[in-house]
């Protein structure tokens, strides 16, 4: 285990000498997950032949009796102690280097469509998440014989998807959610595209930051091929489209319900003071046109289609509605109470638009002819229901 205090952390370095005697030093860092010291950069093997390697681990100590002469720990623990030293050799072979390149997803991309739409079912199903990679040389070109790179193409490359929960500002470390991993899947060669591998994750429906980890086993490569990046990580995000969200459909349902209630309320409201009777336009004692007003609502609109046959009226639109509420008299029997009543209109107001575009209103009282415009001799007459 590595020390939590940086001063006493084990400093591990690997010194590698190539067949020509050139030495390169590789610092190794402690990987807390793998519990190993791992080199920060790939081991360079540019030549065929025998390589010598020496791995040394050191830490800081204080020699002699503990005497506090300084508050500076670097001055107190001023000596180094070699904890371990391992020497060895390995052989380098001529190899063809290759790279694993993610085609989908790619780093920094936002993949849309975590769930299906309502056409796919309810609750909204989680869509499969496809993965596609390709094998290239170090310059990004397709290798001439991709089928010969692996001992068995059908178990050479594995993939795992990791969801990273969103970290809110100010959250304590102990309160953070742990990352969620999928099962590891094995990518299969695409028979239609040589050098490309495909796979898909099922039932992994998280929105936000993700990491795709691609891995090639060291024992999966044919002799003569090698990759310095046997583990490739792709950071990307996932999001849902508007029609792939449950909240969208609840919102649509709410709008539909609100619309239905509004229509019901509107239809009730326009029937609380129903207009009835007839609107008659006369020239002296001669009737020109008569329009029935009852249509079950509080108003009656008379538009161009009905007014066009009567150009002498100089009107292209009328809207009639009651002036105030109707009065009740005792003429007809009320089946609920047994009383007698009739609805007696106090009068109607007619909102008009003339053929020249002038807007005006006329109040009509029962059986009272009324002039409404200087452009015509016609009069309006309101005849209520007797």
C-alpha positions as CSV (number, residue, x, y, z in Angstrom):
1,X,0.0,0.0,0.0
2,X,1.2,3.5,-0.8
3,X,1.6,6.0,2.1
4,X,-1.1,8.7,2.4
5,X,1.6,11.3,3.2
6,X,3.4,12.4,0.1
7,X,6.8,12.8,1.9
8,X,6.8,9.1,2.7
9,X,5.3,7.8,-0.5
10,X,7.4,5.1,-2.2
11,X,9.2,6.6,-5.3
12,X,9.4,3.8,-7.9
13,X,11.4,4.1,-11.1
14,X,12.2,1.6,-13.8
15,X,15.5,2.0,-15.7
16,X,15.4,0.3,-19.1
17,X,18.5,-0.2,-21.2
18,X,18.0,-1.1,-24.9
19,X,20.3,-3.3,-27.0
20,X,22.4,-0.3,-28.1
21,X,23.0,0.8,-24.5
22,X,20.6,3.7,-24.4
23,X,18.9,4.0,-21.0
24,X,15.4,5.5,-20.4
25,X,13.9,6.0,-16.9
26,X,10.2,5.4,-16.5
27,X,8.5,6.8,-13.3
28,X,5.8,4.5,-11.8
29,X,2.8,5.7,-10.0
30,X,0.6,3.8,-7.5
31,X,-2.8,2.8,-9.0
32,X,-5.2,2.6,-6.1
33,X,-7.7,0.5,-8.0
34,X,-5.3,-2.0,-9.4
35,X,-3.1,-1.9,-6.3
36,X,0.0,-1.8,-8.5
37,X,2.7,0.5,-9.5
38,X,2.2,1.4,-13.2
39,X,4.4,3.3,-15.6
40,X,3.1,6.7,-16.7
41,X,4.1,6.2,-20.3
42,X,4.3,3.0,-22.5
43,X,7.6,1.1,-22.5
44,X,9.5,1.9,-25.7
45,X,10.9,-1.2,-27.5
46,X,12.2,0.3,-30.8
47,X,14.8,-2.4,-31.4
48,X,14.9,-6.2,-31.6
49,X,17.2,-7.8,-29.0
50,X,17.7,-8.0,-25.2
51,X,16.6,-5.3,-22.9
52,X,17.8,-4.9,-19.3
53,X,15.4,-3.5,-16.7
54,X,16.0,-2.4,-13.1
55,X,13.1,-1.4,-10.9
56,X,13.9,0.5,-7.7
57,X,11.6,1.7,-4.9
58,X,12.8,4.3,-2.4
59,X,11.4,6.4,0.5
60,X,12.5,9.1,2.9
61,X,13.9,8.4,6.4
62,X,15.8,10.1,9.3
63,X,18.9,8.4,10.5
64,X,19.9,8.2,14.2
65,X,17.9,9.3,17.2
66,X,14.8,11.4,16.7
67,X,15.9,15.0,17.4
68,X,13.5,17.8,16.5
69,X,15.8,20.6,15.3
70,X,13.5,21.9,12.5
71,X,9.8,22.1,11.6
72,X,10.7,21.4,8.0
73,X,10.0,17.7,7.5
74,X,12.3,17.7,4.4
75,X,15.2,18.7,6.6
76,X,14.3,16.1,9.2
77,X,13.8,13.2,6.9
78,X,16.7,14.0,4.7
79,X,17.9,10.5,3.8
80,X,16.6,7.9,1.3
81,X,16.1,4.2,1.9
82,X,16.0,1.7,-0.9
83,X,13.0,-0.6,-0.1
84,X,13.4,-2.9,-3.0
85,X,15.4,-3.4,-6.2
86,X,14.5,-5.8,-8.9
87,X,16.7,-6.6,-12.0
88,X,15.7,-8.5,-15.1
89,X,15.8,-8.9,-18.8
90,X,13.3,-9.2,-21.6
91,X,13.5,-9.7,-25.4
92,X,12.2,-7.2,-27.9
93,X,10.9,-8.5,-31.2
94,X,10.1,-6.7,-34.5
95,X,6.4,-6.0,-34.3
96,X,3.7,-4.1,-36.2
97,X,2.1,-1.6,-33.8
98,X,-1.6,-0.9,-34.0
99,X,-4.2,1.3,-32.2
100,X,-7.7,0.8,-31.0
101,X,-9.8,3.7,-32.3
102,X,-13.4,4.3,-31.0
103,X,-15.8,5.2,-33.9
104,X,-18.9,5.4,-31.7
105,X,-19.0,6.9,-29.3
106,X,-16.1,9.4,-29.6
107,X,-14.5,11.5,-26.9
108,X,-16.5,14.7,-26.1
109,X,-19.6,13.5,-28.0
110,X,-23.2,13.6,-26.6
111,X,-25.2,10.6,-27.7
112,X,-28.9,11.2,-28.0
113,X,-31.6,8.6,-27.4
114,X,-31.4,6.7,-24.1
115,X,-35.0,5.6,-24.3
116,X,-37.4,4.9,-27.1
117,X,-40.5,6.8,-27.9
118,X,-44.1,6.0,-26.9
119,X,-44.4,4.2,-30.2
120,X,-42.0,1.6,-28.8
121,X,-44.1,1.0,-25.7
122,X,-44.9,2.2,-22.2
123,X,-43.1,2.7,-19.9
124,X,-40.6,4.0,-22.4
125,X,-38.1,1.2,-23.0
126,X,-34.3,1.7,-22.7
127,X,-32.7,1.6,-26.1
128,X,-29.6,-0.6,-26.8
129,X,-26.3,1.4,-26.8
130,X,-24.1,0.4,-29.8
131,X,-20.4,0.5,-29.8
132,X,-18.1,0.5,-32.8
133,X,-14.2,0.5,-32.9
134,X,-11.6,0.0,-35.6
135,X,-8.0,-1.3,-35.6
136,X,-5.5,1.1,-37.4
137,X,-1.8,1.6,-37.6
138,X,-0.2,4.5,-35.6
139,X,-1.1,6.9,-38.4
140,X,-4.8,6.0,-38.3
141,X,-4.7,3.9,-41.5
142,X,-6.4,0.5,-41.8
143,X,-3.9,-2.3,-41.5
144,X,-3.6,-4.5,-44.7
145,X,-4.4,-7.8,-42.8
146,X,-6.6,-6.9,-39.8
147,X,-7.7,-10.6,-39.5
148,X,-4.2,-11.6,-38.6
149,X,-3.7,-9.3,-35.6
150,X,-5.5,-11.5,-33.0
151,X,-5.3,-15.1,-32.1
152,X,-9.1,-15.2,-31.9
153,X,-11.0,-12.1,-33.2
154,X,-14.2,-13.1,-31.4
155,X,-12.7,-12.6,-27.9
156,X,-9.9,-10.1,-28.5
157,X,-11.5,-6.8,-27.4
158,X,-13.7,-6.2,-24.4
159,X,-15.8,-3.1,-23.5
160,X,-17.4,-1.8,-20.4
161,X,-19.6,1.3,-19.9
162,X,-19.4,3.4,-16.7
163,X,-21.9,6.0,-15.6
164,X,-20.5,8.9,-13.5
165,X,-23.2,10.5,-11.3
166,X,-23.3,14.2,-11.4
167,X,-21.3,16.0,-8.7
168,X,-23.1,19.1,-7.4
169,X,-21.0,22.0,-6.1
170,X,-20.4,21.8,-2.4
171,X,-21.2,18.1,-2.0
172,X,-19.0,16.3,0.5
173,X,-16.9,13.4,-0.8
174,X,-18.7,10.9,1.5
175,X,-22.1,11.9,0.0
176,X,-21.1,11.2,-3.6
177,X,-22.8,8.4,-5.4
178,X,-20.5,5.6,-6.7
179,X,-20.0,5.1,-10.4
180,X,-22.2,2.4,-12.0
181,X,-20.6,-0.1,-14.4
182,X,-22.2,-2.4,-16.9
183,X,-21.1,-6.0,-17.4
184,X,-18.1,-6.5,-19.6
185,X,-19.1,-7.4,-23.2
186,X,-16.9,-8.9,-25.9
187,X,-16.9,-7.0,-29.2
188,X,-17.3,-9.0,-32.3
189,X,-15.8,-8.4,-35.8
190,X,-18.1,-6.7,-38.2
191,X,-18.4,-9.2,-41.1
192,X,-19.2,-6.3,-43.5
193,X,-16.3,-4.1,-42.5
194,X,-12.9,-5.7,-42.0
195,X,-10.9,-4.3,-39.1
196,X,-14.0,-3.0,-37.3
197,X,-15.6,-4.5,-34.2
198,X,-19.1,-3.9,-32.8
199,X,-21.2,-4.6,-29.7
200,X,-24.1,-3.3,-27.7
201,X,-25.1,-2.7,-24.1
202,X,-28.5,-3.6,-22.9
203,X,-30.7,-1.9,-20.3
204,X,-28.3,0.9,-19.3
205,X,-30.4,4.0,-19.2
206,X,-28.5,6.7,-17.4
207,X,-28.3,10.4,-18.5
208,X,-25.1,12.3,-18.0
209,X,-21.3,11.6,-18.1
210,X,-20.0,8.2,-19.1
211,X,-16.7,6.4,-19.8
212,X,-16.3,3.6,-22.4
213,X,-13.4,1.4,-21.5
214,X,-11.9,-0.7,-24.3
215,X,-9.4,-3.4,-23.5
216,X,-7.1,-5.8,-25.4
217,X,-5.7,-8.7,-23.5
218,X,-1.9,-9.1,-23.7
219,X,-2.4,-12.8,-24.6
220,X,-4.9,-12.0,-27.4
221,X,-2.4,-10.7,-29.9
222,X,-0.6,-12.7,-32.5
223,X,3.2,-12.6,-32.3
224,X,4.5,-9.8,-34.4
225,X,1.7,-7.3,-33.4
226,X,1.6,-5.0,-30.4
227,X,-0.3,-2.0,-29.0
228,X,1.0,0.4,-26.5
229,X,-2.5,1.4,-25.5
230,X,-4.1,-1.9,-24.4
231,X,-6.7,0.1,-22.5
232,X,-8.5,3.0,-24.2
233,X,-11.0,5.3,-22.3
234,X,-13.6,7.4,-24.2
235,X,-15.3,10.1,-22.2
236,X,-18.7,11.2,-23.5
237,X,-22.2,12.1,-22.4
238,X,-25.7,10.7,-23.0
239,X,-28.9,12.6,-23.2
240,X,-32.5,11.9,-24.2
241,X,-34.4,13.5,-27.1
242,X,-37.6,15.5,-26.2
243,X,-39.9,12.6,-27.3
244,X,-37.8,10.1,-25.4
245,X,-38.6,11.5,-22.0
246,X,-41.4,10.4,-19.7
247,X,-41.9,14.0,-18.5
248,X,-42.7,15.0,-22.1
249,X,-45.7,12.7,-22.3
250,X,-46.9,13.7,-18.8
251,X,-46.7,17.3,-20.0
252,X,-48.6,16.5,-23.2
253,X,-51.3,14.6,-21.1
254,X,-51.6,17.6,-18.8
255,X,-52.0,19.9,-21.8
256,X,-54.7,17.6,-23.3
257,X,-56.6,17.5,-20.0
258,X,-56.3,21.3,-19.5
259,X,-57.6,21.8,-23.1
260,X,-60.5,19.5,-22.6
261,X,-61.4,21.2,-19.3
262,X,-61.1,24.6,-21.0
263,X,-63.4,23.5,-23.9
264,X,-65.9,22.2,-21.4
265,X,-65.8,25.4,-19.3
266,X,-66.0,27.5,-22.5
267,X,-69.0,25.6,-23.8
268,X,-70.7,26.0,-20.4
269,X,-69.9,29.7,-20.2
270,X,-71.3,30.4,-23.7
271,X,-74.6,28.8,-22.8
272,X,-75.4,30.7,-19.6
273,X,-77.4,33.5,-21.3
274,X,-78.6,32.0,-24.6
275,X,-79.7,34.5,-27.2
276,X,-83.0,33.8,-29.0
277,X,-85.6,35.3,-31.2
278,X,-85.1,36.9,-34.6
279,X,-83.1,39.8,-36.0
280,X,-85.1,41.4,-38.8
281,X,-83.8,44.1,-41.2
282,X,-86.6,46.1,-42.7
283,X,-87.1,49.0,-45.1
284,X,-90.0,50.9,-43.7
285,X,-92.6,48.1,-43.2
286,X,-91.1,45.8,-45.9
287,X,-88.8,43.1,-44.5
288,X,-85.4,42.7,-46.3
289,X,-83.9,39.8,-44.4
290,X,-84.6,37.8,-41.3
291,X,-82.0,35.9,-39.2
292,X,-82.9,33.5,-36.4
293,X,-80.8,34.1,-33.4
294,X,-81.1,30.9,-31.4
295,X,-78.2,28.5,-31.8
296,X,-77.9,27.3,-28.2
297,X,-75.2,29.8,-27.2
298,X,-74.9,33.3,-25.7
299,X,-74.3,34.9,-29.1
300,X,-75.2,34.5,-32.8
301,X,-72.7,35.5,-35.5
302,X,-73.9,36.5,-38.9
303,X,-71.1,36.5,-41.5
304,X,-70.5,37.4,-45.1
305,X,-72.0,34.2,-46.4
306,X,-75.4,35.2,-45.0
307,X,-75.1,38.9,-45.7
308,X,-73.8,38.9,-49.2
309,X,-77.3,38.4,-50.8
310,X,-78.4,41.8,-49.2
311,X,-75.9,44.5,-50.4
312,X,-78.5,47.2,-49.5
313,X,-77.8,46.4,-45.8
314,X,-74.2,47.7,-46.2
315,X,-73.0,45.1,-43.7
316,X,-70.5,42.3,-43.8
317,X,-70.6,41.0,-40.2
318,X,-73.0,41.1,-37.2
319,X,-72.8,39.5,-33.7
320,X,-75.9,39.5,-31.6
321,X,-76.0,38.9,-27.8
322,X,-78.4,39.7,-24.9
323,X,-78.2,43.0,-23.0
324,X,-78.0,41.8,-19.5
325,X,-79.7,38.6,-18.2
326,X,-83.1,37.5,-19.4
327,X,-86.1,38.2,-17.0
328,X,-88.4,35.5,-15.9
329,X,-92.2,35.9,-16.0
330,X,-94.8,33.3,-15.0
331,X,-96.1,32.1,-18.3
332,X,-94.7,28.6,-18.7
333,X,-94.6,25.7,-16.3
334,X,-91.2,24.7,-14.8
335,X,-91.2,20.9,-14.7
336,X,-88.8,20.9,-11.7
337,X,-90.6,23.4,-9.5
338,X,-94.1,23.2,-10.9
339,X,-94.1,27.0,-11.4
340,X,-94.8,28.9,-14.5
341,X,-92.2,31.1,-16.3
342,X,-90.9,32.5,-19.5
343,X,-87.6,34.0,-20.4
344,X,-88.2,37.5,-21.5
345,X,-85.3,39.3,-23.2
346,X,-84.6,42.9,-22.2
347,X,-83.0,43.5,-25.6
348,X,-80.0,42.6,-27.6
349,X,-76.7,44.3,-28.6
350,X,-75.6,43.9,-32.2
351,X,-71.9,44.4,-32.9
352,X,-71.5,45.3,-36.6
353,X,-68.9,45.8,-39.3
354,X,-70.0,47.8,-42.4
355,X,-68.9,47.0,-45.9
356,X,-66.5,50.0,-45.7
357,X,-64.9,48.5,-42.5
358,X,-66.5,50.7,-39.9
359,X,-67.2,49.0,-36.6
360,X,-70.1,50.0,-34.4
361,X,-72.7,48.6,-32.0
362,X,-76.5,48.9,-31.9
363,X,-78.7,48.2,-28.9
364,X,-82.1,46.8,-29.9
365,X,-85.2,46.5,-27.8
366,X,-88.1,44.2,-28.5
367,X,-90.3,45.3,-31.4
368,X,-88.6,48.6,-31.8
369,X,-87.2,49.4,-35.3
370,X,-83.8,51.1,-35.0
371,X,-81.7,53.0,-37.6
372,X,-78.1,51.8,-37.6
373,X,-76.3,53.6,-40.4
374,X,-76.4,56.7,-42.5
375,X,-75.3,54.6,-45.5
376,X,-78.7,52.8,-45.8
377,X,-82.4,53.3,-45.0
378,X,-82.6,49.8,-43.6
379,X,-83.5,49.4,-39.9
380,X,-83.0,46.6,-37.4
381,X,-85.8,45.0,-35.5
382,X,-85.5,42.5,-32.7
383,X,-88.4,40.1,-32.4
384,X,-88.2,38.0,-29.1
385,X,-89.7,34.6,-28.8
386,X,-93.3,35.0,-27.6
